[in-house]
Amino acid sequence: MMTIVITGVTSGIGKSLMQMFLEKGERVIGIGRSKERLIKLEQLFKERQFKHYDLVKADFARLSDIDEAVVYIKKRYNYGIDVLINNAAIVPQKKHITEDGYELQFQVNHLAVVKLTHGLLPLIQMVSGVVITTSSNAHRPAKFVSNDLEATRRYGLLRSYARTKLYNILFTRAMNTYVFPKTGVYSYAVHPGLVKTEIGTKDTSRLYAWFWRMFTRRGISPDEAVSTYKYLVYDHARDDACYFYLCEPEKMSKRAASDAYRDALWQATNQLLGLDFEH
Ligand SMILES: NC(=O)c1ccc[n+]([C@@H]2O[C@H](COP(=O)([O-])OP(=O)(O)OC[C@H]3O[C@@H](n4cnc5c(N)ncnc54)[C@H](OP(=O)(O)O)[C@@H]3O)[C@@H](O)[C@H]2O)c1
């Protein structure tokens, strides 16, 4: 039985991922930001008679919530984590600054990924596990602006979102360059495809929510979107590829493949969060 941690399990792809791995007989620790939605999910899991699950509340808009979640998981699952799936993300229409002082998308979609991965790394390292981060082909138009990493100068929901999804790939590549050789922990980023979820309706205008629903009408269901994660966890023989779509290596943008951007983001993020992956 594998032990798998997944973020953003109260809806969309994360919820489908958690159910898929529970159906496969794995032990799954799901992280969600809303107590009410976690209670609802627990009811569903009880009805489905799943046994080996845990639900942890952590709102990534508060970095201290991540510290608390890490302390809890480390204490309870001290025998190791086989897979961490960083899946939670948000695309708010208006710019919000968190109580930690960061733009909300930058914090939830990027900083939280790095912080949680760093916190759980000792457990993942124990079993030479893997880290999978949900990115997106929406990263393609994203620019890398080293003196405006948060993209707050001219906030636009898609501009900021695209940058955070670019960061997900750059982070994945940095993990494989700097962390994998020392720990054996390999990282992947996944484009799940266009998926019919509610992500574009959360903290957006009615018009934007309508547009998102129209846009995703041709998308796949969250249950269909889990195939690449399943493939990476059970069937993939590791090679140098790290960005996947439909169970195949996917082409990333030139900026995502840039070593200079990889290193600049790695250094800036670790400095912002006061992290040291080397020790
Ligand atoms: N849908 C697509 O077409 C598509 C395409 C490419 C990539 N993606 C990526 O797929 C991943 C999952 O998105 P989705 O489409 O499944 O949308 P979703 O259903 O909205 O899932 C996002 C999850 O993140 C959680 N979340 C949001 N803010 C959070 C916070 N502050 N702290 C902790 N968790 C938070 C949400 O919690 P709540 O349930 O409480 O809202 C939700 O469970 C994201 O990384 C997204 O960028 C999606």
The ligand as a MOL file (V3000), in Angstrom:
LIG
                    3D

  0  0  0     0  0            999 V3000
M  V30 BEGIN CTAB
M  V30 COUNTS 48 52 0 0 0
M  V30 BEGIN ATOM
M  V30 1 N -9.5020 22.5720 -15.2860 0
M  V30 2 C -8.6020 22.6510 -16.2570 0
M  V30 3 O -8.9530 22.7090 -17.4620 0
M  V30 4 C -7.1440 22.6750 -15.9240 0
M  V30 5 C -6.2400 22.7040 -16.9970 0
M  V30 6 C -4.8710 22.7010 -16.7050 0
M  V30 7 C -4.4460 22.6560 -15.3960 0
M  V30 8 N -5.3530 22.6480 -14.3770 0 CHG=1
M  V30 9 C -4.8280 22.5910 -13.0160 0
M  V30 10 O -5.4580 21.5150 -12.3400 0
M  V30 11 C -5.3640 21.7230 -10.9260 0
M  V30 12 C -6.7040 21.4290 -10.2910 0
M  V30 13 O -7.6340 22.3700 -10.7710 0
M  V30 14 P -9.1450 21.9970 -11.1130 0
M  V30 15 O -9.3670 22.3480 -12.5250 0
M  V30 16 O -9.4520 20.6340 -10.6310 0 CHG=-1
M  V30 17 O -9.9320 23.1000 -10.2750 0
M  V30 18 P -10.6310 23.0550 -8.8460 0
M  V30 19 O -11.7020 22.0500 -8.8380 0
M  V30 20 O -10.9790 24.4420 -8.5000 0
M  V30 21 O -9.4650 22.5080 -7.9290 0
M  V30 22 C -8.5350 23.3550 -7.3280 0
M  V30 23 C -8.3760 22.9160 -5.8920 0
M  V30 24 O -7.4800 23.8140 -5.2230 0
M  V30 25 C -8.0640 24.1510 -3.9760 0
M  V30 26 N -7.6100 25.4510 -3.4950 0
M  V30 27 C -7.8760 26.6740 -4.0140 0
M  V30 28 N -7.3670 27.6340 -3.2270 0
M  V30 29 C -6.7610 26.9960 -2.1900 0
M  V30 30 C -6.0970 27.4570 -1.0220 0
M  V30 31 N -5.9800 28.7630 -0.7240 0
M  V30 32 N -5.6030 26.5400 -0.1550 0
M  V30 33 C -5.7460 25.2060 -0.3940 0
M  V30 34 N -6.3920 24.7230 -1.4720 0
M  V30 35 C -6.9050 25.6150 -2.3590 0
M  V30 36 C -9.5570 24.1750 -4.2550 0
M  V30 37 O -10.2980 24.1120 -3.0530 0
M  V30 38 P -11.9130 24.3140 -3.0450 0
M  V30 39 O -12.5030 22.9850 -3.4050 0
M  V30 40 O -12.1640 24.7260 -1.6390 0
M  V30 41 O -12.2380 25.3730 -4.0630 0
M  V30 42 C -9.6980 22.9510 -5.1380 0
M  V30 43 O -9.8240 21.7860 -4.3560 0
M  V30 44 C -4.8900 23.1540 -10.7490 0
M  V30 45 O -3.5020 23.1420 -10.4410 0
M  V30 46 C -5.0940 23.7790 -12.1200 0
M  V30 47 O -4.1940 24.8310 -12.3550 0
M  V30 48 C -6.6920 22.6420 -14.6180 0
M  V30 END ATOM
M  V30 BEGIN BOND
M  V30 1 1 1 2
M  V30 2 2 2 3
M  V30 3 1 2 4
M  V30 4 1 4 5
M  V30 5 2 4 48
M  V30 6 2 5 6
M  V30 7 1 6 7
M  V30 8 2 7 8
M  V30 9 1 8 9
M  V30 10 1 8 48
M  V30 11 1 9 10
M  V30 12 1 9 46
M  V30 13 1 10 11
M  V30 14 1 11 12
M  V30 15 1 11 44
M  V30 16 1 12 13
M  V30 17 1 13 14
M  V30 18 2 14 15
M  V30 19 1 14 16
M  V30 20 1 14 17
M  V30 21 1 17 18
M  V30 22 2 18 19
M  V30 23 1 18 20
M  V30 24 1 18 21
M  V30 25 1 21 22
M  V30 26 1 22 23
M  V30 27 1 23 24
M  V30 28 1 23 42
M  V30 29 1 24 25
M  V30 30 1 25 26
M  V30 31 1 25 36
M  V30 32 1 26 27
M  V30 33 1 26 35
M  V30 34 2 27 28
M  V30 35 1 28 29
M  V30 36 1 29 30
M  V30 37 2 29 35
M  V30 38 1 30 31
M  V30 39 2 30 32
M  V30 40 1 32 33
M  V30 41 2 33 34
M  V30 42 1 34 35
M  V30 43 1 36 37
M  V30 44 1 36 42
M  V30 45 1 37 38
M  V30 46 2 38 39
M  V30 47 1 38 40
M  V30 48 1 38 41
M  V30 49 1 42 43
M  V30 50 1 44 45
M  V30 51 1 44 46
M  V30 52 1 46 47
M  V30 END BOND
M  V30 END CTAB
M  END
